[in-house]
Amino acid sequence: MEDLPGLYQVCLQTGDGGADATGRFSDPAWLGHRFVGPYVALEPGFSWTLEDEAGPCGYVLGTADSLRFSHRFESDWYPRVAGELDLIRRAVPTAPSDLEFEQRRWFAHRRWEFPQPMEAFPAHLHIDLLPRAQGRGYGVRMVGMLLDAMRAARVSGVHLVMHPENDRARRFYLKLGFRTHTRSREAEVLVRDL
Ligand SMILES: CC(C)(COP(=O)(O)OP(=O)(O)OC[C@H]1O[C@@H](n2cnc3c(N)ncnc32)[C@H](O)[C@@H]1OP(=O)(O)O)[C@@H](O)C(=O)NCCC(=O)NCCS
């Protein structure tokens, strides 16, 4: 059984464009229920976690078929967490931070943005490592494992969405053969053929 709360903490502590978002969210569930839980639950074959003696310190998560995943998110994942998110929303009397507001708004509509043509890049991924696990070669190895699994599943290409000001992440992905597909003020989409 995965240490889901530990992985949600990793997501929170890297959730502000790669920096720590603790204090910007009333509850780690706003990020974890979107970016971690559904992958661990629905795509265990494309999920790897990194742990040291202090506990979980990173993960790489993904899906080979983003469109199918978005449908399963709706039918199999969202109903599991909707009640909890509603309780958290009601329990926070003050105005949420911009970051939390963004996630609340996303959960209200759950609209996915896919790069076009979707058939060229049907897979997507997320990777987050805590500072103590960064700059040690784990990122390259973990993305490498995920891309190998996607190739074995005969996927044609993969995309990911990152914060456009996360320069370290962009450098990392370019080194791994990704290229920028589209870029706006809120989001940069990178793609890679497999
Ligand atoms: C972005 C992120 C995934 C990159 O992972 P990373 O493992 O830290 O990757 P980096 O490229 O920064 O570090 C690798 C560096 O570690 C160093 N290194 C040390 N030991 C190494 C080893 N055994 N093998 C390879 N590199 C090693 C090298 O200097 C290498 O850099 P180089 O390839 O330019 O020589 C990670 O920093 C992270 O999770 N950041 C916070 C969250 C985030 O921004 N996620 C992405 C959201 S889109």
The ligand as a Gaussian input file, in Angstrom:
#p B3LYP/6-31G(d) Opt

LIG

0 1
 C       12.558000      19.102000     -11.950000
 C       13.078000      17.832000     -11.281000
 C       12.108000      16.685000     -11.540000
 C       14.437000      17.469000     -11.888000
 O       14.930000      16.280000     -11.273000
 P       16.469000      16.192000     -10.787000
 O       16.779000      14.786000     -10.512000
 O       16.634000      17.184000      -9.678000
 O       17.197000      16.590000     -12.113000
 P       18.343000      17.649000     -12.358000
 O       18.595000      17.664000     -13.830000
 O       18.005000      18.948000     -11.719000
 O       19.517000      16.994000     -11.600000
 C       20.335000      16.148000     -12.273000
 C       21.692000      16.663000     -11.944000
 O       22.087000      15.973000     -10.776000
 C       23.480000      15.823000     -10.786000
 N       23.771000      14.433000     -10.483000
 C       24.363000      14.071000      -9.338000
 N       24.494000      12.747000      -9.323000
 C       23.991000      12.250000     -10.467000
 C       23.859000      10.941000     -11.005000
 N       24.262000       9.858000     -10.341000
 N       23.294000      10.800000     -12.221000
 C       22.872000      11.880000     -12.907000
 N       22.966000      13.132000     -12.428000
 C       23.518000      13.321000     -11.220000
 C       23.992000      16.280000     -12.127000
 O       24.566000      17.547000     -11.948000
 C       22.759000      16.386000     -12.963000
 O       22.806000      17.511000     -13.826000
 P       23.345000      17.369000     -15.355000
 O       22.524000      16.296000     -16.012000
 O       23.101000      18.719000     -15.957000
 O       24.788000      17.010000     -15.215000
 C       13.256000      18.025000      -9.752000
 O       14.233000      18.983000      -9.527000
 C       11.975000      18.412000      -9.043000
 O       11.154000      17.553000      -8.724000
 N       11.786000      19.720000      -8.771000
 C       10.634000      20.205000      -7.974000
 C        9.268000      19.856000      -8.556000
 C        9.147000      20.206000     -10.004000
 O        9.480000      21.301000     -10.437000
 N        8.611000      19.246000     -10.765000
 C        8.333000      19.425000     -12.152000
 C        6.993000      20.014000     -12.313000
 S        6.575000      20.204000     -14.022000

